[in-house]
Amino acid sequence: MNPLPTSPPATRARTASALVIDDEAPARDELSYLLRAFSIAPVDAVPNSSDAFRYLQERSYDVVFLDVRMPALNGIELGNVLRRFATPPAIVFVTAYEEYAVRAFDIGACDYLLKPVSRERLGTALGRALGRSPEQPGPPGDDLSTTIPVEIAGRTRLIARATVRWVEAEGDYVRLHTADGSAYLVRIPISHLEERWAAYGFIRIHRGFLVQVKHITEFSVTNGVHAVMVADQSLPVSRRHVRDVRDRILRAGRRSLPCPRTASAVPRPRRPLAAPRKIHRSGNASSGGPIRYLSSTRFPD
């Protein structure tokens, strides 16, 4: 066990500090080694929550790396305590178990890493932890807003937000559906992405779906069931989201209209009004058949 830390001299430039809490010595040593390779200093490591509290009384750490299953207080319980500090450290969970990811993010964790941890994946976690306060959402240019890391066969691939057409919740995970038809499973709550990506045109249409508005090509009502079409895929719209989805599609349609002509513009001959071409009706409300409206049409109130 490392000796208790002492405060650095006043003349020494302060660097990012980390505390590793894991009851398995090999895991502590490996993670500490990787952190020092990123010029994190000091890096202290302890096997349990009791030792962790002793260290935390002596020093304020920038980031704390927590295992989940430990004696006494487990990682989730310890994380709950840490986030109540006057100046809470950023929290990153490092564990061999996938099933605690949602609970970890619920208490404000910056990231959730599965063992064994690669250097690249740890670098991504450090960027999130040290680039902003763990209690605040990141600015529009942070990595989770522009890209999202996906683990594929032991490698980390960054998926650009701009390529994602819709997001589907699957238990404790989300599946990202991209423009090329691929789908990627990611350990992150859909509510977390909803919060981060709302400023970039993504809208929640259902508890299980988040979609990019500009990719919606059709809004339909069939026997009272609402749905949108995204990339030839029909996705359900829950009743509580219907008005918001309809209004967002309308606003997007208005923004795509050309600017009105100025008074000095040369008038063009008026053509007879043609019947609407963008409304497809194969039934009506009274008959119970489907009524579909393309995103460029006007919706009934």
C-alpha positions as a printed Julia matrix, in Angstrom:
301×3 Matrix{Float64}:
   0.0    0.0     0.0
   1.21   3.47   -0.83
   2.02   5.79    2.12
  -0.51   8.49    2.89
  -0.1   11.41    0.48
   1.29  14.74    1.57
   0.4   18.13    0.14
   2.67  19.2    -2.74
   5.03  22.16   -2.21
   3.5   25.54   -3.0
   6.12  26.23   -5.66
   5.37  23.04   -7.59
   2.99  23.19  -10.54
  -0.15  21.17   -9.86
  -0.9   18.25  -12.18
  -3.98  16.05  -12.43
  -4.19  13.55   -9.59
  -5.94  10.18   -9.4
  -6.98   7.68   -6.74
  -7.48   4.03   -7.73
  -9.74   1.91   -5.51
  -9.73  -1.81   -6.26
  -9.47  -4.82   -3.96
  -7.39  -6.76   -6.52
  -3.69  -5.85   -6.39
  -2.88  -6.73  -10.04
  -5.71  -4.53  -11.26
  -4.57  -1.63   -9.06
  -1.0   -1.93  -10.27
  -1.93  -2.15  -13.95
  -4.28   0.83  -13.86
  -1.78   2.9   -11.86
   0.9    2.12  -14.44
  -1.33   3.2   -17.32
  -2.32   6.42  -15.55
   1.3    7.4   -14.93
   1.94   6.88  -18.65
  -0.56   9.72  -19.2
   1.5   11.97  -16.89
  -1.1   11.74  -14.13
   0.61  12.52  -10.81
   0.26  11.59   -8.12
  -1.48   8.26   -8.63
  -2.44   6.65   -5.33
  -3.97   3.18   -5.02
  -5.91   1.55   -2.17
  -7.78  -1.78   -1.75
 -10.96  -0.64    0.04
 -13.24   2.24    1.0
 -11.74   2.66    4.5
  -8.28   3.38    3.1
  -9.85   5.52    0.4
 -11.46   7.81    2.97
  -8.13   8.24    4.76
  -6.51   9.35    1.53
  -9.42  11.62    0.63
  -9.07  13.4     3.97
  -5.51  14.32    3.08
  -5.91  15.26   -0.57
  -8.5   16.35   -3.12
  -8.23  14.16   -6.2
  -9.23  15.19   -9.71
 -10.49  11.75  -10.64
 -11.27   8.57   -8.71
 -11.27   5.16  -10.4
 -13.65   2.74   -8.69
 -14.12  -1.01   -8.89
 -17.73  -2.1    -8.29
 -17.54  -5.29   -6.26
 -15.45  -4.64   -3.15
 -15.72  -5.54    0.56
 -17.52  -3.14    2.91
 -18.82  -0.3     0.71
 -19.08  -1.37   -2.91
 -18.16   0.98   -5.73
 -21.71   2.27   -6.33
 -22.16   3.07   -2.64
 -18.77   4.75   -2.45
 -19.53   6.74   -5.59
 -22.73   8.0    -3.96
 -20.66   9.28   -1.04
 -18.06  10.92   -3.28
 -20.56  12.9    -5.27
 -21.77  14.56   -2.07
 -18.35  16.09   -1.38
 -18.19  19.88   -1.46
 -15.82  19.54   -4.42
 -16.52  16.07   -5.79
 -13.89  14.31   -7.91
 -14.71  12.97  -11.34
 -15.71   9.31  -11.06
 -14.75   6.55  -13.5
 -15.82   2.96  -12.85
 -13.45   0.15  -13.83
 -14.97  -3.3   -13.45
 -15.35  -6.75  -14.99
 -19.16  -6.56  -14.77
 -21.41  -4.92  -17.37
 -24.67  -4.87  -15.43
 -23.9   -1.87  -13.2
 -23.46   0.68  -16.01
 -26.86   2.34  -15.67
 -26.49   2.76  -11.9
 -22.99   4.16  -12.43
 -24.18   6.83  -14.86
 -27.15   7.61  -12.61
 -24.78   8.76   -9.86
 -22.86  10.98  -12.26
 -19.98   8.78  -13.42
 -17.97  10.19  -16.31
 -17.28   6.79  -17.81
 -17.61   3.04  -17.27
 -14.67   0.86  -18.31
 -14.59  -2.91  -18.6
 -11.49  -4.85  -17.6
  -8.98  -5.32  -19.07
  -8.65  -1.62  -19.86
  -6.79  -0.58  -23.01
  -4.61   2.52  -23.08
  -6.79   4.1   -25.78
 -10.0    3.56  -23.84
  -8.43   4.94  -20.68
  -7.34   8.02  -22.61
 -10.95   8.64  -23.66
 -12.12   8.31  -20.06
  -9.46  10.74  -18.83
 -10.51  13.25  -21.46
 -14.06  13.17  -20.17
 -13.07  13.24  -16.51
 -10.52  16.04  -16.69
 -12.04  18.13  -19.45
 -15.1   19.22  -17.48
 -16.82  18.97  -14.12
 -18.53  15.59  -13.66
 -21.64  17.35  -12.4
 -22.11  19.46  -15.53
 -22.88  18.49  -19.14
 -20.02  19.01  -21.52
 -19.86  21.91  -23.98
 -21.03  21.39  -27.59
 -17.5   20.48  -28.71
 -16.74  17.74  -26.19
 -16.04  14.2   -27.36
 -19.39  12.66  -26.37
 -21.23  15.39  -28.3
 -19.28  14.88  -31.53
 -18.3   11.21  -31.3
 -19.06   8.23  -29.1
 -16.59   5.39  -28.4
 -17.73   1.87  -29.29
 -15.95  -1.31  -28.23
 -15.59  -3.73  -31.17
 -13.61  -6.96  -30.73
 -11.22  -5.44  -28.21
 -10.78  -2.22  -30.17
 -12.33   1.19  -29.6
 -13.94   2.85  -32.61
 -15.24   6.43  -32.53
 -18.66   6.78  -34.16
 -19.46  10.31  -35.35
 -22.73  11.73  -34.04
 -23.47  13.11  -37.53
 -23.7    9.55  -38.94
 -26.31   8.38  -36.39
 -29.9    8.38  -37.68
 -31.62   6.94  -34.66
 -30.83   5.43  -31.27
 -32.62   2.42  -29.81
 -32.63   1.53  -26.12
 -31.9   -2.11  -25.29
 -32.0   -2.72  -21.56
 -28.89  -1.14  -20.05
 -27.5   -0.36  -23.52
 -28.32   1.68  -26.61
 -27.92   0.63  -30.22
 -26.74   3.35  -32.61
 -28.15   3.01  -36.14
 -25.94   4.83  -38.64
 -26.31   6.09  -42.2
 -24.44   3.13  -43.72
 -26.9    0.66  -42.2
 -24.59  -0.44  -39.37
 -25.68  -0.77  -35.74
 -23.42  -0.45  -32.69
 -24.2   -1.49  -29.13
 -22.97   0.96  -26.49
 -23.11   0.87  -22.68
 -24.81   4.2   -21.99
 -28.35   5.2   -20.93
 -30.51   6.63  -23.71
 -31.42   9.55  -21.4
 -27.72  10.46  -21.26
 -27.52  10.73  -25.06
 -30.84  12.56  -25.19
 -29.45  15.28  -22.93
 -26.17  15.58  -24.83
 -27.54  15.41  -28.37
 -30.72  17.49  -28.01
 -28.87  20.58  -29.26
 -27.94  18.74  -32.46
 -31.41  17.89  -33.74
 -32.09  14.65  -31.85
 -35.53  14.24  -30.31
 -37.03  11.59  -28.04
 -40.04  10.02  -29.73
 -40.55   7.1   -27.36
 -38.97   5.78  -24.19
 -37.05   3.39  -26.41
 -36.11   5.67  -29.34
 -34.14   8.85  -30.01
 -34.06  10.11  -33.61
 -32.4   12.8   -35.7
 -35.27  15.03  -36.89
 -33.75  15.77  -40.3
 -33.88  12.05  -41.15
 -37.63  11.75  -40.51
 -39.35  11.38  -43.89
 -42.87  10.55  -42.82
 -45.23  10.84  -39.88
 -48.19   8.44  -39.84
 -51.29   7.61  -37.81
 -52.78   4.14  -38.2
 -55.69   3.1   -36.01
 -54.62   5.7   -33.47
 -50.99   4.49  -33.45
 -48.4    7.14  -34.33
 -45.1    6.39  -36.07
 -42.3    8.07  -38.0
 -40.32   6.73  -40.94
 -36.52   7.01  -40.69
 -34.36   5.4   -43.4
 -37.22   3.06  -44.44
 -37.65   2.0   -40.82
 -40.95   2.65  -39.02
 -40.43   3.74  -35.42
 -43.22   4.17  -32.84
 -44.1    7.56  -31.37
 -45.6    7.48  -27.89
 -48.65   9.65  -27.2
 -46.78  11.91  -24.81
 -44.28  12.77  -27.57
 -46.69  13.18  -30.51
 -47.16  16.97  -30.25
 -43.47  17.63  -29.79
 -42.52  15.41  -32.74
 -45.14  17.02  -34.99
 -44.05  20.54  -34.03
 -40.38  19.75  -34.61
 -41.12  18.34  -38.07
 -43.14  21.43  -38.94
 -40.35  23.75  -37.82
 -37.81  21.77  -39.81
 -40.06  21.97  -42.88
 -40.46  25.74  -42.59
 -36.71  26.26  -42.3
 -36.22  24.37  -45.57
 -38.62  26.63  -47.52
 -37.06  29.22  -49.91
 -36.99  32.86  -48.84
 -40.07  34.85  -49.93
 -39.7   37.05  -52.99
 -39.02  40.73  -52.5
 -41.39  43.4   -53.81
 -38.96  44.27  -56.6
 -38.81  40.75  -57.95
 -40.32  40.21  -61.37
 -43.66  38.45  -60.92
 -44.07  35.1   -62.58
 -47.29  33.9   -64.18
 -49.45  32.15  -61.62
 -50.17  28.51  -62.22
 -53.43  26.83  -61.3
 -53.31  25.23  -57.88
 -52.6   21.55  -58.11
 -53.97  18.94  -55.78
 -51.64  18.2   -52.83
 -49.13  15.54  -53.83
 -47.41  14.94  -50.53
 -50.29  13.63  -48.49
 -50.84   9.91  -48.83
 -54.19   8.68  -47.58
 -55.21   5.09  -47.83
 -58.07   5.53  -45.42
 -59.6    8.09  -43.1
 -60.02   8.7   -39.43
 -63.54   7.33  -39.35
 -62.71   4.17  -41.28
 -59.67   3.43  -39.15
 -57.35   3.19  -42.17
 -53.82   4.67  -42.14
 -53.3    8.38  -42.76
 -49.73   9.44  -43.58
 -48.21  12.88  -43.82
 -44.78  13.5   -45.3
 -42.54  15.78  -43.29
 -42.85  18.6   -45.87
 -46.64  18.81  -45.61
 -48.84  20.77  -43.25
 -50.16  18.78  -40.33
 -53.72  19.12  -39.04
 -54.05  20.64  -35.59
